Amino acid sequence: MVGSAETALRLHPCPEELVRVLGTNVQTLSRDGLDAIPEISRYAHLKAAFDGACASSGTDFVDAFLNGKALLEVYTCFPVVPMAFLLASGLAATSADISNLLADHEITVTGGMNLAGAPWNNPVLNALIAMHEQLKTGPRCLGCVHGNGGLGYKQGVAILGKAAPQ
């Protein structure tokens, strides 16, 4: 359930088990489809979504993730998208760094999507639920969920945190 801090505390007697939405950002290009691929594939809107979510959450997610304090769920239906996320977010500096990063860090808490695809809200909802459960019961305190819409014209990022609401 997503709600205010006051409502969450009234409904849940254990505030240490609550997970907060710390920051979100969605960026949408003006068009989608094959004609928009040159603009989509620059992934400037993905970088803006990630940077915006990090800024609104007040976290350095890259540092937290690389130091084992955070979980990540990257949209994985199209292989180019997780690669773009790793580069746009700064988790990997170059494409050559991606394989080293993946050798040491999981980029999904759900196991990823199959290539059959699904409406944007389905994998994101599933990822938010899985991230909530892992944050609630595990040792990590931050999570990042990424969503991709259409052929990539829409990019969304949410940063979640394990902490009692203020």
Summary of the structure (lengths in Angstrom):
residues: 166
radius of gyration: 15.8
end to end distance: 17.2
largest distance: 51.9
contacts: 505
relative contact order: 0.24
helix: 45%
strand: 19%
